[in-house]
């Protein structure tokens, strides 16, 4: 009876797994053995394919704990998890690893990092910590931060780590004096991290790969545990992520890579498009599949996108299509200047809202190549009284008071964290000034102890002023007390509020800010952090320790950014095209379509035309109903009016797909399109007839 029940349930699950899938999707779901590459075009249902594929693997006998799905954002991982729960029983779904590359590596390093000399209670340095450590490394290396900028050093260090290059190798390959100096800073930077038992984000990947490469027994353990791998957005993987996946895949190569080479737009931060294009060469016997049935956009939008991207020579040939009908043509506005361009967008948005009663402002987005372009659109939307929000502002976790609170919590987990100690010692002011801090720093050089641990040293107290000594003793006592309290993971939220009150942060905000309303608002933000910890405690899948929460906090990405509640109202979205990837809107405005702006002049030099063209393709495919494109004849640049040329990408769109806007009068761009295209082909980049 039991066997029959299980068999019936298995068949029922199988019906559910394949229900609603098109033929392309079903083929991708069924291919669960060996290396599989799924080219998933924009809006073709790749998340559905990944989750149904996992469900099919489980139904076919693969143990859920043997499956690992790697993503790039926590939001994507959460969406997959929720969909999987609808297909597979909760207990089995929980056993599947679904998370970011960084969270996978952090979990692995907690168990294995002792092999490299760190301890498992390491903390993760955020961007601010990294910059602070870089400044310290520059100073301790004997250089001047004015001649050797910290941001320059940090960018170089991150690039080196992503390509598995250490300080000595970088120095050996360097010819410029500045690069050799950066190599010295790099070595000191790594040393400071190690001393403080900290890792940066690149280290999470780098050290995981290093352990797997150097310790065969560990590699075999993880290959045995994770026999089936899936990678989402494979076109965005960098060198380290590729090495990690290749190591874990081993000879069995039960690996499914899902991605779209046409949406590879992160070369500037290390993404390697060759990882997806060369996948069949690297993993022999690869089954290649394509998803081309788009469920998001009209065919006019897709024809325009297909035409634009077809000019890129290095790509897998795909042609998106839809059963949503032809749709309206792309509306193009050629305005006199950037003010008129912004007014065009505002007027069109107002018209859309008046003619489409069911439409909300949330259904509309204005996409630009660079953040600075938002100002004109903000001004016009304000004048039209159209609510808007800008994506890309300061997130909840980047606010000063939240970073202070988190620094206090980090010191309970990792007393070696000098960056957190330096941050909190004067927040709020407690009579422990820069002179006292310099005394601790000098003692650190002599003793090797962390700044926090020296707060309880009697010899140190003797070298401090009576006020500073008293402050140090009190703070050391509070740390000792609460470190013991937090060793019991129960009641994290309640303990956090009491701890932050006892160290003086909550009440100290009232003393730090003269504006009482401002101070109370920042207090409310800290209480919101306490609420976040309470929600974390309710998550039955998580280990509810303070360290586990801090790891979750450290691994937050852009998709986790919290917004002010006031910003959650119905509003038009203003954002860069990069930020829009993965999103969709009913109506999309793509603005500033001029050479030098889109494609971006500097990006062309650094990443080439193909990536900029892919970025335009991404912008087009965000829209469901209609795309509005705008450009100007002249634009204010550096205080002077500059004559602008239409973006070369616009010439890739067939004329029959475009309608001229009547808002700014007849556009010379379209009426003279053929003549201008001939000029472009001849290499004449001056549009004298504009």
Secondary structure, 3 states (H helix, E strand, C coil): CHHHHHHHHHHHHHHHHHCCCCHHHHHHHHCCCCCEEEEECCCCCHHHHHHHHHHHHHHCCCCHHHEEEEECCHHHHHHHHHHHHHHCCHHHHHHCEEEEHHHHHHHHHHHHHHHHCCCCCCEECCHHHHHHHHHHHHHHCCCCCCCCCHHHHHHHHHHHHHCCCCHHHHHHHCCCHHHHHHHHHHHHHHHHHHHCCEECHHHHHHHHHHHHHHCHHHHHHHHHHCCEEEECCHHHCCHHHHHHHHHHHCCCCCEEEEECHHHCCCHHHCCCCHHHHCHHHHCCCCEEEEECEECCCCHHHHHHHHHHHCCCCCCCCCCCEECCCCCCCEEEEEECCHHHHHHHHHHHHHHHHHHCCCCCHHHEEEEECCHHHHHHHHHHHHHCCCCEEECCCCCHHHCHHHHHHHHHHHHHHCCCCHHHHHHHCCCCCCCCCHHHHHHHHHHHHHHCCCCCHHHHCHHHHHCCCHHHHHHHHHHHHHHHHHHHHCCCCCCHHHHHHHHHHHCCHHHHHHHHCCCHHHHHHHHHHHHHHHHHHHHHHHCCCCCCCHHHHHHHHHCCCHHHCCCCHHHHCCCEEEEEHHHHCCCCEEEEEECCCECEECCEHHHHHHHCHHHHHHHHHHHHCCEEEEEEEEEECEEEECCEEEECCECHHHHHCCHHHEEECCCCCCCHHHHCHHHHHHHHHCCCCCCCCC
